[in-house]
């Protein structure tokens, strides 16, 4: 497959992941309009980590940059679905608002939850 085709596949996967993250975030925020911690990003990152674990458990990651499905789902969809930048902004905002316990809970749930989610997905696959 050509490099241009792989780049297009990556872009479509990334756009799909970003759209799904946004829509899931809206749905979570509608159900929990004023959470004490950013629950939407915790859910998104754990689901995304689980999905990436499922994917990686089924593929040879040495061929990552040459496999269209891995590029679409792994780098594109799950890369854009999960978001470390939003996680960072929300963690810093909690700290700046002097909500240290909420920040600690958010950081812990996000990091540990995402790692456990990935491992569960990986070992289930």
C-alpha positions in Angstrom: 0.0 0.0 0.0 1.3 3.5 -0.8 2.4 5.9 1.8 -0.3 8.4 0.7 -3.0 5.7 1.2 -1.7 4.9 4.7 -1.7 8.7 5.5 -5.3 8.9 4.4 -6.3 5.9 6.4 -4.6 7.4 9.5 -6.5 10.7 8.9 -9.9 9.0 8.6 -9.2 6.9 11.7 -8.1 9.9 13.7 -11.1 11.9 12.6 -13.4 9.0 13.6 -11.7 8.7 17.0 -11.9 12.4 17.7 -15.6 12.5 16.8 -16.4 9.5 19.0 -14.5 11.0 21.9 -16.5 14.2 21.5 -19.8 12.4 21.3 -19.1 10.1 24.2 -17.9 13.2 26.2 -21.2 14.9 25.5 -23.2 11.9 26.5 -21.3 11.5 29.8 -21.6 15.2 30.5 -25.3 15.1 29.9 -25.7 12.3 32.4 -23.3 13.8 34.9 -23.5 17.6 34.3 -21.4 18.8 37.2 -18.9 16.0 38.2 -16.3 16.7 40.9 -13.7 15.1 38.7 -13.6 15.0 34.8 -15.4 11.6 34.5 -15.8 11.9 30.8 -12.1 11.8 30.1 -11.6 9.0 32.6 -14.2 6.9 30.8 -12.8 7.8 27.3 -9.2 7.0 28.3 -10.0 3.7 29.9 -12.2 2.5 27.1 -9.6 3.7 24.5 -6.8 1.9 26.4 -8.9 -1.3 26.6 -9.6 -1.1 22.9 -6.0 -0.5 22.1 -5.0 -3.5 24.3 -7.5 -5.7 22.4 -6.0 -4.5 19.1 -2.3 -4.9 20.1 -3.0 -8.3 21.6 -4.1 -9.5 18.2 -1.4 -8.0 16.0 2.4 -8.1 15.5 3.2 -4.5 16.4 6.6 -4.8 14.6 4.5 -4.1 11.4 2.7 -1.2 13.0 3.6 1.4 10.3 2.8 -0.9 7.4 -0.5 -2.5 8.5 -3.5 -0.5 7.3 -5.8 -1.8 10.1 -3.3 -1.0 12.8 -2.7 2.5 11.4 -6.5 3.1 11.1 -7.4 1.8 14.6 -4.2 2.0 16.7 -2.6 5.2 15.6 -5.7 6.9 14.1 -8.8 6.0 16.0 -7.5 5.2 19.4 -4.8 7.8 19.2 -7.4 10.5 18.6 -10.1 8.9 20.9 -7.9 8.9 23.9 -6.4 12.3 24.9 -3.4 13.0 27.1 -3.6 16.7 26.4 -7.1 17.1 27.7 -6.2 14.9 30.7 -3.3 17.3 31.4 -5.4 20.4 31.2 -8.1 19.0 33.5 -5.5 17.8 36.1 -3.8 21.2 36.1 -7.2 23.0 36.4 -8.1 20.9 39.5 -4.7 21.8 41.1 -5.1 25.5 40.2 -8.6 25.4 41.8 -7.0 23.9 45.0 -8.9 20.7 44.6 -6.0 18.6 45.5 -7.9 15.5 46.6 -10.0 15.6 43.4 -6.8 16.0 41.3 -5.2 13.0 43.1 -8.3 10.9 42.4 -8.5 12.0 38.8 -4.8 11.3 38.2 -4.9 8.0 39.9 -8.1 6.7 38.2 -6.9 8.0 34.8 -3.4 6.5 34.9 -4.1 3.3 36.7 -7.4 2.8 35.0 -5.9 3.2 31.6 -3.1 0.8 32.2 -5.4 -1.8 33.7 -7.8 -1.2 30.8 -5.0 -1.8 28.3 -3.8 -4.9 30.1 -7.3 -6.4 30.3 -7.8 -5.8 26.6 -4.4 -7.2 25.7 -4.8 -10.4 27.8 -8.4 -11.0 26.7 -7.3 -10.9 23.1 
